[in-house]
Amino acid sequence: MNAYTRMCFFSARYGIYQLFRALRFQKDEIVLVPDYHHGNEVRAIRAAGASIRFYRIGRNLEPDLDHLEQLCRLHPRALYIIHYLGWPQPMGELTALCRKHGMLLIEDCALSLLSESNGQALGRFGDFAIYCLYKTLPVPNGGVLVQNRGILPELARLELLPCDGASVASRSLELTLEWLRSRSNGFGGALSWFKRAAGKVANQFGIHRLPVGNTGFDFAHVNIGAAPLSRRLLGQFDYQKIREQRRFNYRYLAERLAGKATLLRTDLAEGVCPLFLPLLVPDKHLAAEALWKCGIGAVEFWNESDPEVPAEQFPDSHFLRRHVLELPIHQDVSLSHLDYIAGQIDRLRPIFEVQSD
């Protein structure tokens, strides 16, 4: 992240768009993209003019290498990979595949800002990397594009506009409420009400705020940079402490949930900085709603698939979209709140028992 070739955008999706635009992808040039994705990165790549072919991701969050090899017969120009939830993709195999077929390698580290693989930071293996700051750090906004093989001329000439103050203030309020939620058992409903009320007041006064963490792509935002506050805060964090706290919280909550719920990943290899604790639940909407009523900020992770990813051909990604629930384990979650989360899941245990699928 200290690379001199980094560019800070308002959101990561607009860094992805500007990257593919600078690479001058044509409509007949193919990018291989995982079938398990958010959707914003797909919108950004398509908006820049490239074509996409999807490759399969297994329930273990790793790529089907045989399927990737088959897709390479289409002579793709780039391989786009996603490091899921802090866990690295198999970089030895993927970098070798890119060398073999002459593909650019683009690492999406939006969910893995502080993770490493074999002692090397994720995002340093490929030609380009994209990071999302606000998913891991308490900053108002920010997506970072890093160029590892020199600076593209089009990006060197790109001038980014400043982010407006209302958007920074709105997001800062959200961060404060989230901090309070993660340290206060049972008050999530009241805090959510306060957040909605503040948003209504801003709307009544016609105060426009750029959305953070939403789904979609807006061409009006492609040239907006990260807030200066986000950039200043980057030098203030103790990153090693953040890694250690997230790993501790993950292991602690995983142990508390043993025998009560099913974790998607039980391993936590050296270098992994987990974004959240992923559970497999039968009905994640029902489970998320039950936890929200208890004041727990559970999230239904990545519900929507792409029309070009049918369930019959991509069954594992559809399984993940139906069943993965996100639980908070970030650096500001208190130990008492982790105990509270575990206690509520134990109380609601029938909702969290996974059936075979």
C-alpha positions as semicolon CSV with decimal commas, in nm:
position;residue;x (nm);y (nm);z (nm)
1;M;0,000;0,000;0,000
2;N;0,301;0,230;0,016
3;A;0,355;0,189;-0,358
4;Y;0,422;0,514;-0,540
5;T;0,200;0,389;-0,820
6;R;-0,119;0,391;-0,611
7;M;-0,427;0,598;-0,698
8;C;-0,703;0,666;-0,445
9;F;-1,058;0,668;-0,580
10;F;-1,384;0,734;-0,399
11;S;-1,474;0,366;-0,442
12;A;-1,286;0,061;-0,567
13;R;-1,530;-0,001;-0,853
14;Y;-1,426;0,326;-1,018
15;G;-1,060;0,232;-0,989
16;I;-1,145;-0,094;-1,169
17;Y;-1,326;0,099;-1,441
18;Q;-1,038;0,343;-1,493
19;L;-0,789;0,056;-1,503
20;F;-0,970;-0,132;-1,780
21;R;-1,033;0,191;-1,965
22;A;-0,661;0,276;-1,949
23;L;-0,578;-0,075;-2,076
24;R;-0,803;0,000;-2,374
25;F;-0,995;-0,325;-2,368
26;Q;-1,203;-0,387;-2,677
27;K;-1,542;-0,557;-2,685
28;D;-1,392;-0,879;-2,826
29;E;-1,118;-0,895;-2,559
30;I;-1,199;-1,131;-2,273
31;V;-1,148;-1,103;-1,899
32;L;-1,185;-1,420;-1,692
33;V;-1,385;-1,333;-1,378
34;P;-1,493;-1,559;-1,089
35;D;-1,860;-1,659;-1,082
36;Y;-1,868;-1,570;-0,710
37;H;-1,842;-1,192;-0,706
38;H;-2,011;-0,881;-0,564
39;G;-2,138;-0,741;-0,895
40;N;-1,990;-0,393;-0,883
41;E;-1,659;-0,515;-1,023
42;V;-1,844;-0,685;-1,310
43;R;-2,037;-0,365;-1,385
44;A;-1,713;-0,167;-1,386
45;I;-1,535;-0,406;-1,624
46;R;-1,827;-0,410;-1,865
47;A;-1,866;-0,033;-1,847
48;A;-1,502;-0,002;-1,959
49;G;-1,581;-0,206;-2,271
50;A;-1,439;-0,551;-2,197
51;S;-1,613;-0,887;-2,236
52;I;-1,639;-1,131;-1,946
53;R;-1,629;-1,507;-1,918
54;F;-1,694;-1,656;-1,577
55;Y;-1,493;-1,933;-1,413
56;R;-1,612;-2,153;-1,130
57;I;-1,530;-2,098;-0,762
58;G;-1,576;-2,393;-0,526
59;R;-1,741;-2,394;-0,187
60;N;-1,391;-2,365;-0,039
61;L;-1,359;-2,023;-0,213
62;E;-1,087;-2,148;-0,448
63;P;-1,097;-2,159;-0,830
64;D;-1,163;-2,461;-1,045
65;L;-0,823;-2,471;-1,214
66;D;-0,937;-2,720;-1,478
67;H;-1,222;-2,489;-1,577
68;L;-0,980;-2,197;-1,595
69;E;-0,750;-2,395;-1,822
70;Q;-1,041;-2,472;-2,053
71;L;-1,141;-2,106;-2,070
72;C;-0,787;-2,011;-2,166
73;R;-0,859;-2,165;-2,507
74;L;-1,060;-1,847;-2,572
75;H;-0,732;-1,651;-2,554
76;P;-0,837;-1,414;-2,273
77;R;-0,635;-1,100;-2,222
78;A;-0,666;-1,087;-1,842
79;L;-0,740;-1,300;-1,537
80;Y;-0,931;-1,124;-1,260
81;I;-0,909;-1,293;-0,922
82;I;-1,076;-1,218;-0,589
83;H;-0,910;-1,290;-0,257
84;Y;-1,213;-1,383;-0,052
85;L;-1,268;-1,259;0,304
86;G;-0,894;-1,239;0,378
87;W;-0,800;-1,584;0,246
88;P;-0,558;-1,583;-0,050
89;Q;-0,617;-1,754;-0,380
90;P;-0,358;-2,016;-0,489
91;M;-0,113;-1,764;-0,630
92;G;0,152;-2,012;-0,743
93;E;-0,088;-2,187;-0,979
94;L;-0,256;-1,866;-1,096
95;T;0,063;-1,675;-1,171
96;A;0,193;-1,978;-1,363
97;L;-0,131;-1,993;-1,561
98;C;-0,099;-1,625;-1,654
99;R;0,261;-1,670;-1,769
100;K;0,166;-1,976;-1,973
101;H;-0,115;-1,799;-2,158
102;G;0,020;-1,444;-2,165
103;M;-0,257;-1,298;-1,949
104;L;-0,254;-0,990;-1,732
105;L;-0,317;-1,074;-1,366
106;I;-0,544;-0,840;-1,170
107;E;-0,586;-0,901;-0,796
108;D;-0,903;-0,784;-0,627
109;C;-0,804;-0,736;-0,261
110;A;-1,116;-0,544;-0,160
111;L;-1,195;-0,812;0,100
112;S;-0,833;-0,879;0,196
113;L;-0,662;-0,547;0,256
114;L;-0,414;-0,666;0,521
115;S;-0,363;-1,030;0,426
116;E;-0,045;-1,201;0,307
117;S;0,047;-1,523;0,131
118;N;0,383;-1,682;0,205
119;G;0,501;-1,358;0,361
120;Q;0,405;-1,141;0,063
121;A;0,120;-0,891;0,074
122;L;-0,178;-0,977;-0,142
123;G;-0,187;-0,746;-0,439
124;R;0,188;-0,773;-0,506
125;F;0,169;-1,089;-0,717
126;G;-0,016;-0,949;-1,018
127;D;0,021;-0,668;-1,267
128;F;-0,245;-0,461;-1,093
129;A;-0,433;-0,471;-0,764
130;I;-0,743;-0,307;-0,627
131;Y;-0,815;-0,249;-0,258
132;C;-1,113;-0,121;-0,062
133;L;-1,016;0,081;0,245
134;Y;-1,346;0,120;0,427
135;K;-1,427;-0,252;0,444
136;T;-1,134;-0,302;0,684
137;L;-1,047;0,041;0,821
138;P;-1,262;0,312;0,987
139;V;-1,233;0,564;0,702
140;P;-1,513;0,748;0,520
141;N;-1,443;0,602;0,176
142;G;-1,164;0,497;-0,055
143;G;-1,061;0,244;-0,314
144;V;-0,694;0,211;-0,408
145;L;-0,557;0,101;-0,746
146;V;-0,194;-0,014;-0,745
147;Q;0,014;-0,061;-1,060
148;N;0,298;-0,307;-1,001
149;R;0,459;-0,296;-1,347
150;G;0,487;0,076;-1,407
151;I;0,234;0,353;-1,462
152;L;-0,015;0,345;-1,750
153;P;-0,001;0,677;-1,940
154;E;-0,381;0,721;-1,933
155;L;-0,382;0,685;-1,555
156;A;-0,088;0,920;-1,516
157;R;-0,292;1,189;-1,692
158;L;-0,611;1,123;-1,495
159;E;-0,715;1,405;-1,261
160;L;-0,950;1,309;-0,979
161;L;-1,205;1,549;-0,833
162;P;-1,233;1,598;-0,455
163;C;-1,501;1,414;-0,262
164;D;-1,767;1,643;-0,115
165;G;-1,782;1,717;0,257
166;A;-2,143;1,600;0,302
167;S;-2,051;1,248;0,190
168;V;-1,758;1,240;0,433
169;A;-1,974;1,364;0,722
170;S;-2,251;1,114;0,646
171;R;-2,013;0,819;0,629
172;S;-1,833;0,933;0,946
173;L;-2,167;0,922;1,129
174;E;-2,224;0,566;1,002
175;L;-1,881;0,462;1,129
176;T;-1,955;0,609;1,472
177;L;-2,286;0,421;1,492
178;E;-2,118;0,098;1,385
179;W;-1,853;0,145;1,655
180;L;-2,128;0,191;1,914
181;R;-2,314;-0,116;1,788
182;S;-2,004;-0,334;1,811
183;R;-1,955;-0,240;2,175
184;S;-2,318;-0,228;2,293
185;N;-2,525;-0,544;2,329
186;G;-2,886;-0,523;2,215
187;F;-2,897;-0,160;2,097
188;G;-2,856;-0,223;1,725
189;G;-3,222;-0,148;1,650
190;A;-3,211;0,193;1,814
191;L;-2,886;0,283;1,638
192;S;-3,030;0,177;1,300
193;W;-3,334;0,397;1,365
194;F;-3,108;0,693;1,443
195;K;-2,913;0,633;1,121
196;R;-3,231;0,624;0,912
197;A;-3,364;0,936;1,083
198;A;-3,042;1,127;1,012
199;G;-3,064;1,022;0,647
200;K;-3,423;1,147;0,620
201;V;-3,325;1,485;0,764
202;A;-3,041;1,517;0,511
203;N;-3,280;1,429;0,228
204;Q;-3,534;1,687;0,343
205;F;-3,268;1,957;0,325
206;G;-3,154;1,837;-0,019
207;I;-2,809;1,733;0,100
208;H;-2,658;1,500;-0,161
209;R;-2,425;1,225;-0,037
210;L;-2,223;0,987;-0,252
211;P;-2,324;0,632;-0,154
212;V;-2,061;0,405;0,000
213;G;-2,097;0,027;0,003
214;N;-2,399;0,025;-0,227
215;T;-2,463;-0,186;-0,537
216;G;-2,444;-0,019;-0,876
217;F;-2,225;0,181;-1,110
218;D;-2,260;0,553;-1,181
219;F;-2,057;0,718;-1,457
220;A;-2,092;1,048;-1,270
221;H;-1,857;0,914;-1,000
222;V;-1,574;0,767;-1,210
223;N;-1,344;1,069;-1,162
224;I;-1,400;1,129;-0,791
225;G;-1,111;1,066;-0,555
226;A;-1,101;0,939;-0,199
227;A;-1,164;1,189;0,078
228;P;-0,847;1,367;0,199
229;L;-0,946;1,250;0,548
230;S;-0,923;0,887;0,434
231;R;-0,572;0,943;0,298
232;R;-0,457;1,120;0,614
233;L;-0,592;0,845;0,838
234;L;-0,395;0,577;0,652
235;G;-0,078;0,690;0,829
236;Q;-0,238;0,677;1,174
237;F;-0,335;0,309;1,208
238;D;-0,142;0,033;1,380
239;Y;-0,187;-0,227;1,106
240;Q;-0,016;-0,510;1,291
241;K;-0,246;-0,456;1,588
242;I;-0,549;-0,457;1,358
243;R;-0,437;-0,789;1,205
244;E;-0,379;-0,945;1,545
245;Q;-0,713;-0,825;1,684
246;R;-0,911;-0,951;1,387
247;R;-0,741;-1,291;1,403
248;F;-0,801;-1,312;1,779
249;N;-1,167;-1,217;1,740
250;Y;-1,214;-1,472;1,464
251;R;-1,063;-1,756;1,664
252;Y;-1,250;-1,656;1,979
253;L;-1,592;-1,641;1,813
254;A;-1,522;-1,959;1,614
255;E;-1,447;-2,143;1,937
256;R;-1,761;-2,004;2,102
257;L;-1,972;-2,123;1,807
258;A;-1,823;-2,474;1,793
259;G;-2,109;-2,725;1,780
260;K;-2,368;-2,445;1,750
261;A;-2,320;-2,326;1,391
262;T;-2,128;-2,419;1,077
263;L;-1,833;-2,205;0,966
264;L;-1,752;-2,171;0,598
265;R;-1,379;-2,162;0,682
266;T;-1,236;-2,325;0,992
267;D;-0,872;-2,266;0,893
268;L;-0,683;-1,946;0,968
269;A;-0,341;-1,976;0,809
270;E;-0,053;-1,746;0,895
271;G;-0,096;-1,418;0,708
272;V;-0,476;-1,430;0,682
273;C;-0,647;-1,118;0,816
274;P;-1,017;-1,215;0,815
275;L;-1,273;-0,959;0,703
276;F;-1,555;-1,126;0,895
277;L;-1,662;-1,467;1,023
278;P;-1,864;-1,648;0,753
279;L;-2,138;-1,886;0,864
280;L;-2,336;-2,130;0,653
281;V;-2,704;-2,108;0,744
282;P;-3,017;-2,267;0,588
283;D;-3,197;-1,935;0,535
284;K;-2,965;-1,637;0,562
285;H;-3,240;-1,377;0,535
286;L;-3,419;-1,533;0,831
287;A;-3,093;-1,565;1,027
288;A;-2,984;-1,207;0,952
289;E;-3,323;-1,069;1,049
290;A;-3,322;-1,261;1,378
291;L;-2,976;-1,128;1,468
292;W;-3,062;-0,771;1,370
293;K;-3,354;-0,785;1,613
294;C;-3,095;-0,869;1,878
295;G;-2,880;-0,570;1,781
296;I;-2,618;-0,774;1,591
297;G;-2,498;-0,638;1,257
298;A;-2,517;-0,961;1,056
299;V;-2,502;-0,924;0,677
300;E;-2,647;-1,135;0,397
301;F;-2,327;-1,168;0,197
302;W;-2,349;-1,137;-0,183
303;N;-2,705;-1,243;-0,260
304;E;-2,736;-1,158;-0,628
305;S;-2,575;-1,349;-0,912
306;D;-2,515;-1,241;-1,272
307;P;-2,757;-1,350;-1,549
308;E;-2,463;-1,516;-1,724
309;V;-2,399;-1,739;-1,420
310;P;-2,685;-1,996;-1,426
311;A;-2,718;-2,226;-1,126
312;E;-2,699;-2,541;-1,339
313;Q;-2,349;-2,453;-1,464
314;F;-2,223;-2,278;-1,150
315;P;-2,380;-2,465;-0,856
316;D;-2,119;-2,386;-0,590
317;S;-2,138;-2,008;-0,622
318;H;-2,517;-2,026;-0,604
319;F;-2,488;-2,240;-0,290
320;L;-2,264;-1,975;-0,133
321;R;-2,505;-1,697;-0,227
322;R;-2,792;-1,880;-0,060
323;H;-2,615;-1,971;0,261
324;V;-2,323;-1,740;0,359
325;L;-2,396;-1,505;0,648
326;E;-2,147;-1,243;0,768
327;L;-2,074;-1,192;1,139
328;P;-1,863;-0,897;1,265
329;I;-1,518;-0,971;1,410
330;H;-1,348;-0,640;1,325
331;Q;-1,092;-0,470;1,545
332;D;-1,348;-0,259;1,735
333;V;-1,576;-0,546;1,839
334;S;-1,557;-0,592;2,217
335;L;-1,511;-0,932;2,379
336;S;-1,845;-0,894;2,555
337;H;-2,016;-0,836;2,219
338;L;-1,857;-1,151;2,075
339;D;-1,992;-1,340;2,377
340;Y;-2,329;-1,180;2,314
341;I;-2,325;-1,289;1,948
342;A;-2,241;-1,646;2,045
343;G;-2,513;-1,647;2,311
344;Q;-2,781;-1,525;2,075
345;I;-2,686;-1,781;1,810
346;D;-2,704;-2,053;2,074
347;R;-3,050;-1,928;2,174
348;L;-3,159;-1,926;1,808
349;R;-2,981;-2,250;1,725
350;P;-3,254;-2,407;1,500
351;I;-3,212;-2,115;1,258
352;F;-2,839;-2,183;1,229
353;E;-2,840;-2,559;1,177
354;V;-2,725;-2,628;0,822
355;Q;-2,901;-2,895;0,623
356;S;-2,729;-3,088;0,343
357;D;-2,771;-2,920;0,004
